[in-house]
Amino acid sequence: MSEIVRGSPGAVRAKHSLRLRPSLVKKRFRRGKRGGARKARVIKVICNTRINANSNSPNSVGANINNFSHFCCVDRHKHLKVGLLNTRSCRNKTYELQEIILEEELDILCLTETWLSEAGEENIIADLTPPGFSTRSFPRTGRRGGGVAFIYRSNLTSVVAKEYLATPHKTFEAASFSFSSGSSHMNITLIYRPPPYKNHQFSTSDSIRELQNLLFNQTSSHQRFLVLGDLNFHYNSEKDNGAKTLQSYLSDSNLTQIVKTPTHTSNHILDWMIVPEESLFLSETKVVDKTISDHFLIKCCIDMKKPGRNSKREIASRNLKAINREEFKSDITRALQTSDMQADTLNAILRETLNNHAPLVTRAVRSCRNAPWFNTQVKEAKRERRAAERKWNKTGLHVHREMFTSARNRFNSVVCSVKRQHYLSKLSSAGSGKELFRVTDELLGKTSGSPSTTQDQGPSSFLNFFTSKVCKIRENLNGSNGDVQHPSFAGKFLSNFQPVSEDEVKDILKNCPLKTCELDPVPSTVLKDIFDVVLPSITTIINSSLQSGIVPESFKEAIVRPLLKKAGLDSNDLKNYRPVSNLSFLSKVLERLVLKQLLKHLESNNLTENFQSAYRKHHSTETAIVSVCNDLLKGADERKVNLLALLDLSAALDTTDHEILIQRLESSFGIKDTALKWFTFYLSNRTQSVKVDGVQSEKAVLQFGVPQGSVLGPVLLTLYTQPLVYIMKKFNVQYRLYADDTQL
């Protein structure tokens, strides 16, 4: 210790040297990280209760504490990063735009000139949206070009994006969103004003007048706002009278335009960002040339707290591969021998045995940012592109810009080639039509999105909305049944369901799709592996239900998962969601066996509708379309005037009246006694709860409707709507049917 003291530049007093612990006086040697970065060392703070030496005394040796500088704590408050870019068509730049969002760590990207159309762009929007983001597109209506879009982070639970559309504008396209984080709010309005062209019906003064009205409305709202977009006014040109007029208005209204560097390859400032003059919520802007179009990317930071990214999410899973199938079967067999066989008992035995062999484990998994087709070839091309971009950013030379452009084009070519080969391989290896449609839907971006819970929008909100929607529709219906005469049934009645054998149940189990929901005691894949053990018990439960006319209560529960009706719709609007009921696997087995006997009864009594193309063998949407086209062509050949009317029922499955359905099953379709009792129990006291993002609502009893996602529900709907056929036959109108869709 004394050698250390003598060798130090600022010697430590001898009387204090004994207080130092030898364990703290050491130097750690560690190899540097890859890339030359040194390992960050944490400076330990040691506090003790000893009396500090008087460093100002003439006898003091060492550092003077008064010479230390005071360092302020770094503000670790993370801000929302907003970007603005005129893409000049985003159709062939989807992956590049994804890379810009991820590399620049943007939270909101505002796009102008997307050149998207009003319909059929789901695949473009899907390719445009990075994982964990949402996209809202506002295409131009009536003609090509134009269009604006927002791409914003959707997995930030404390940030809620709500659409806020102003009144329609004639001289430019505009859309506005209101973003909030905690107690902070921000309105962001995105504008694209097309440049003047020949035969343009609106003048520059008209555009300025509408812009002034929009800015006045934003100022009058007394909220923080940001107006940005491609206005096609040359901010830095003295010859642009429109820009000078707009700048004068901004000055008079205490507004300012904060983009001061050129945003276009022609050295013009065409993209504007307008904020209140004394606003402190917006940092300095930065303009970056991404060479993606003739416009540059503009970035800024908004003083709004950025919630933590959900790069990891918790999932609950079981290690099903670790289950010893023989021991699993043995435990179930032993439990079934000592129990009274009922549906609830079987579910409890299966659930308890599964928990013993494969307990439910919760773990955190990291969300994958790479696309499924991302491989080493794409990774290498991306590395070369990034190296060329860094070289250009460092030197700014034109030759290096050309090298970067060439590397970027090679990267885009590799991405297109690899992506094409990936989907060609998946399409060629699809073993069934269902798998082929699944891959096609994925390629076309038609996969439905699930919502995430927020403070204002949770599973209870969905449950209340779906319930109130049905009530509102039924309130607007006329209670009169009309004067349509329903033909009475005159065939052989279906009074009882026939008992089923184990072989019939076995065939149904083998042919059922392997779908599982939270209501199942064991996954359907495991159930199929042990069905030889549980087959007698399942058969007993099913026959007991068929013979008594009572459906087990556990078979009448449903978990509803809201799904977006169409990709690209506003995920914050509950009207854009469709409720899909998930039912237990065994309940669907029972429904399939009942449906088999019901269809046999309908066919034997000639009760099936000839022009109904849904839920029948050898019929599909194709037969309905071909039939309608054939009728139109036939009418044209006969020189008749053809009028086609398309009818659709709102929430047809959810608004089905149970009492009316039971009456029609008895009077028009010859179902009575125990069979009718079974359908009565099937429809009554059904419950459902909504589950969103792992959060489940309370249960609600359904007063109306048949469950979507069930086996019997759609078929019962076709029987429920049979009076429509009687009306069309009465007035001699040609018709074609597909479920609740009617073509006249």
Secondary structure, DSSP 8 states (H G I E B T S, - for coil): -HHHHHHSSS---HHHHTTS-GGGS--------GGG-------------S----TTSTT--S--GGG-----------EEEEEEEE-S--TT-HHHHHHHHHHTT-SEEEEE-----SSS-HHHHHHHS-TTEEEEEE--SSSSS--EEEEEESS-TTEEEEEE--S--SSSEEEEEEEEETTEEEEEEEEE-----TT-SS-HHHHHHHHHHHHHHHHHTTS-EEEEEE----TT-TT-HHHHHHHHHHHHTTEEE---S--BTTS---EEEEEETT--SB---EEE--SSSSB-EEEEEEEEE------EEEEEE--GGG--HHHHHHHHHHHHHTS---HHHHHHHHHHHHHHHS--EEEEEE---S-TT--HHHHHHHHHHHHHHHHHHHH--HHHHHHHHHHHHHHHHHHHHHHHHHHHHHHHT--SHHHHHHHHHHHTT---------SS--HHHHHHHHHHHHHHHHHTS----TT-------S--B-S-----HHHHHHHHHHS-----TT-SS-HHHHHHSHHHHHHHHHHHHHHHHHHT---GGGGEEEEEEEESSTTS-TT-GGGEEEEEE--HHHHHHHHHHHHHHHHHHHHTT-S-TTB-SSSTT--HHHHHHHHHHHHHHHHHTT------EEE-TTTTTT--HHHHHHHHHHTT-B-HHHHHHHHHHHTT-EEEEEETTEE---EE-SS---TT-SHHHHHHHHHTHHHHHHHHHTT---EEETTEEE-
